[in-house]
Amino acid sequence: MLSASMTQRLNEQINFELSSALLYLQMSSWCAHHTLEGCATFLRQHADEEMAHMRRLVQYLHETGALAIIGGVPAPLTEFHSLTALFDQIYAHEQTLTRKINDLVHLANTEPDYATLNFLQWYVAEQHQEEFLFKSILDKIKLIGTEGQGLFFIDREIGAIAQQRRQQVPYASQ
């Protein structure tokens, strides 16, 4: 059985994952609007992944006998200054996600709640991969640039990442 504080914090994380999914879906729409189809596809996939993370948390709460509470989330931004600014925001957002997961791990370790601590290890590994992924995308953007044909090559590169991830990660079944 989960403590009241752990239940509350896991519910907060559920809603943060939902907010993340909406943010990435909105970013995908912005990219599609700016004919950056590779980026749009990648971010749509990432929105699906965030929804899968949310569902995983909901299922865990159900398994522990707790009630998952889906709350209202603020609407995401709809405009971004540039593709670089968009990915800078994603990287910062993923760092925030990592801090939130680490805080949950700390709480589970402090209570102690070893079942939740074990459950959260998947999120710890996932966030490590996410930060690495978005840092590498930002590095590619800086290397290639977004002037002239650079934007075309960045979009194509991120589209290739989306294709690779589609083959590796079954988003719908997580």
N, C-alpha and C positions, 0 to 999 in steps of 0.2 A: 504494500500500500504506500502510495506517495504521500509525503507531507503536504500540508496546505501551501507552504511556500514553494515547494518544488512544482506542484500542480500549477500554481499561478505563473511561475517563471516559464514553464514549458508552454503554457497557453500564450504567454507573451511572445515566445519564440515562434509558435505557430503563426501568429499574426504578422510577425516580422518576415517570415518566409513568404506569406501571402503577399505582403507589401512588396517584397523583392520580385516576386513573379510579375506583379502588375507593372513595376518599374521597368523590368526587362522587356515586357510585352510592349509598353509604350515606346521604349527606345527602339524596338524592332520596327514599330510603325513609323517612327521618325526616319529611320534608315531607309525603309521602303519608299517613303515619300521623297527622299533625296536620291532615289535610284541606286541605293547601295544594297543590292539584293543578297550578296554574300553575308554582309553584316546583319541584315534583317533576318535571314534564315538562322544564323548563329544565335542571335538574341531570342528568337522565338523558341528555339530548342532550349536555351538557358532558362527561359520563363517556365517551360514545361518541367525542367529539372527542379526548379525552385518549388513548383507545385508538388512534385513527388517528395521533396524534402518535407513539405508541410504535411502531406498525407502520412508519411512515415511517423511523424510526431503524433498526429491524431491517433493513429493505430496504437502507438505505444501507450498513450493515455487510456485508450479503451482497454488494452490488455491489463492495465494496472487498476482498472475499476474507477478511473477518474473521468470527469466530464471534460471533453474538449470544447472550448468556447471560441467560436470564430467571431471576432469583433469587427467593427468598422475600421477601415484603413484609409489614410489620407490618399487623395488622388496624386499620382506621380506627376513630375514635371513633364511638359509636352514639347518644350523647345530646348535645344542644345546649341551652343555657340559653334561647335565643330565636332567632327568625329573624334578628334583627340580629346576634347573636353568631355565628351560622352564616355569614352573609355577611362579617362581619369576618374570620373565620377563612379563608374562601376568598380574600379580598383579600390577606391576609398570605401565604397559600400561593402565590398567583400571583406575588407579589413575590419569594418564594424561588425559584420556577421561573425568573423573569427573571434573578436572580443566577446561577443554575446555567448558564443558556444563555450569559450574558455571560462566565462563567468558561471555558466551552468555546470561545467565540469567541477569548478571550484566548490560550488554549492553541494553537488552530489558527493564530493570527497569530504567536505566538512560535516555533513549531516550525520553519519555517513549513509549513503544510499548506493550500494555497490551495483545493484541491477541497473540503475539509471546511469551510473558512471560507466558501466560496460556498454550500455546502449549508446551513449554519447561519443564513444570512441570512433564510431563510423563518421560522425560529423566532424570530429577533429581532423581525421585523415582527409575528408572531403574538402574542408576549408583550406588545408594546406595545398591541395591540388588546384583549387579555385584561385587562390592568390597567385600561385605560380603561373597559371594559365593567363590571367589578365595582366600580370607583369610582363610576360613574354609578348603578349599582343601590343602592349604599350611600347616595348622595346622595338618591335617590328615597325610600328608607326613612326617612331623617332628615326629609325634607320632608313626607312624608305621615304618618309615624308608624305605630305598630303597635297603638295603642290603639283599642278599639271597632271601627268599620268600616274603620279604616286598614289592618288586616291583610288584609281582603278586597280592598281596592283595590291593595295591594302585590302580592298573589298574582295578581290579574288583570293588572296591569302586567307582571309577570315572565312570565306566561303569554303575553302578547302579544309579548314579546321572543323567547320560544321559537318562536312561530309565524313571526315574521319570519326568524329564523335558520334554521328548517327550510326556508324557501323560498330562502335565499341560500347555504347551505353543505351540500354533499352529503357528510355525515359518512362514509358507508360507502365512498366512493370515494377518500378521501384516503390 
